[in-house]
Amino acid sequence: MEKKWKKGSDSPRKDTFDPVLVEGKTPETVVLLLSSKEEDILIKACEAIHTFGEKGDENKVHLLGLGALEPLCQLITHNNKLVRRNAVIALGVMATNSDVKNALKKMDAIPSIIDKLSLEEDVVVHEFATLCLAALSVDFACKVQISDNKGFPPLIQLLSSPDPDVQKNSLEVIFNLVQDYQGRVEVQELGGIPLLLRLLKSDYPVIQHLVLRILHRVTFNEDSCKTFREEQGFEKMMDILSNTEFSDLHADALQVVSNCVSDSESLHLIQKSGGLRRLMDFVPSPNSSEIQSSALKCITGIARSSENRKLLHEQNIEKVLVELLSVLDVIMKTSICQAVSAMSLHPASKDSFRELGVIPAVVQLLNEESLILKEAATQVLYSLTDCNQLNTHAVYEAGGHELLVQQLCGSCPRTVANSAATLGNMAKQEVIRCSILSHGAIQALVELLKSTNTQILVSTTHCLTQMTCDNEAREQLNSAEGLQPLVNLLHSYHKEVLHNACRVINICASDRTAAVEMCRFGALEMLQEINQSVNQRSSLSELVMSNLLNSNLSIKYSLTGFLSSTDNISDDFYDAGKARKDQRVLTLEELSQQPVNQHHPVIVVNFTSMPEEMEVVPVEQSKPEEKNISRTDSRALRKQKKKSRQEEETKPEPIPEPKPPTEQPQKMTGDVSLQLLAQKARESILLLADEREQYATLARLVSTAMGGPIKVEKLHEFPWVLHISKLKFKLQSNVVPIGAIKMGIYCHRALLFKCLADSIGLSCTLVRGDYNRAWNEVFLSNGNLSRKESCCYIVDLMHHPGSLLKANSLAAEHYQTI
């Protein structure tokens, strides 16, 4: 010490003070000494701090309360090596206490601690700096700080330290860091895997365990698995698994192997070293459930490859798994189920499991309380029943379908999804499907359609594609108000959800009532949007659109302006006019509830009965001489005095007196006028042998019913607008039965021609043009049987009723356009 003060001079300086021995007998005194300027005092104070702190957590907390932590954090960066060393030791000792650790996190000490990992520092500094980081790295925020401050490279370097304590502490820090993806990537990129494998030869079990646990996390990444193989990682794992002296490491080693066995290259390495047989031996081992569980995870991992499943099947793995299923441990049962599920992807294994009686045992697991076990059991049942009718029947015989329906109301999303998917597999058999329906499956599935979980939606819609093949199921779906949430799924951007939803809608579209409902919920508008999208459009979405329209001809005609010869008009068909772009076509019920307006009427077809609010007395019955005639007595109506229909029906009608606001529309049981026209068409046309004459006769019948022939130049004088306005006023409705129209033009006559032709079995189309134009196309073969040689004709219903105008001719074009 004298050399310092003399600095080369033999005589002491006058301003120096002789050394004073300072002793601190209380923690308070020692903490105060941490603020000293004297290095010797700092060295001794830090030493005293760590000695006092080592005696227990109570002492560490006491030092924290005295304010020792802040000066220690400053002293670890001191210029004096011994001061730094002792300060790091003291800080490391104190950091093992949770209260100290929490306080330390707030002091931003991590960058300074990482600096102490430099190879220039001695081993003791490394030991206690890593000890400090091991305590801090449990916290997520601290892990981010360590990574951001380049803590990984020095930690990886310290794996080569000669000191086992440094190795252990560094491994603990790394283990905490690799719980996150970025940490696993950094270990791989910094060449940590070879160093980790080298430490497996350590004499210290704690180091070996830490290495295996780190490798287990790191090998989740594909690149790390590849490096693991290249560095003979599998061989090293097999060496451990084959050595009974390392039995304490077997569970951890199996965990590592389970991450890297799904590809054929890894399996080849395992087989090469006899590892597959060794893994099989661990499965029935009664010594440790942890080892068994880890071995089962390996088997599950191996079974992810179809080639590997075949090899495992040849090793009779199914029998081993089934024998284990009787264990009481829930975790073991779960692991077994996961292995069975993976192996069930192999067709031969499906049959083996059934023959070994696994299905009733798995069904019973659905009664267990463990959610994770139920999830695994439902996954097994899905795998076993996929494309295997015998297994499906076995699940049914074991009462599995009833328990699976109950699982649809469960709280675990994966269990719910697995259950729905399994029921979908089972519903392919009619007897089972009926039984599933009887247990309330549809109501439960409807609730699942409202889920936001994608996997649940995929499985639920898959199940409904099978269930709705049954008429009863479709009725239940409609009654349970399932059509609206089903249609809502057309908004989904998930490809499989959208595809399955389209399949269910397509099936339900075969039912006219369901089709109308789905259109009311906006299905057509959504499908139009889908079919305009390059990414979402598919042949299925286009088919669904077509089938929905075919089941709802009213909307089809409104949207497309065309009905083909196979589109047969029936009761409740209505023409609401051409639909506006991006506007939903209203239902007949909605249209009938609207107040009378100035727009074109909605023309409705009803051969039998109509909704009450649209029932009307036909025009003929409103005449005084017919007031006592029964509304439905067609024979009495035919006895009326014969008059010229054209003269009578074109005669201007007097404008009726305004009705009081409270007066209700007149009511009847059907469109009698249309009924009479259909009857007359059957009687007068079906007896005709010539096809041309049939169409011509029907055209004249329609023309007569709608006001007779009208010359082109007199068309503007034809009072059809006034006539229909009177009808709307009389009916107090915008909805007008077609039979009530006695003055109709192109659009009215073409619709009447189409519905009468359909009713008697004649073939024709209905095409909407512009400006109230519409026409019918018929195909006549001219004696040739081949349709390809048939000619298309436009039926004249207006000017020369009964004339057939060849399509694309000048006469036809004049008829179709203004």
Beta strands, then each sheet from edge to edge (+ up, - down):
strand 1: 562-563
strand 2: 573-575
strand 3: 602-605
strand 4: 735-737
strand 5: 766-768
strand 6: 774-775
strand 7: 777-780
strand 8: 791-795
strand 9: 804-806
sheet 1: 1+ 5- 6+
sheet 2: 2+ 3- 4-
sheet 3: 7+ 8- 9+
end
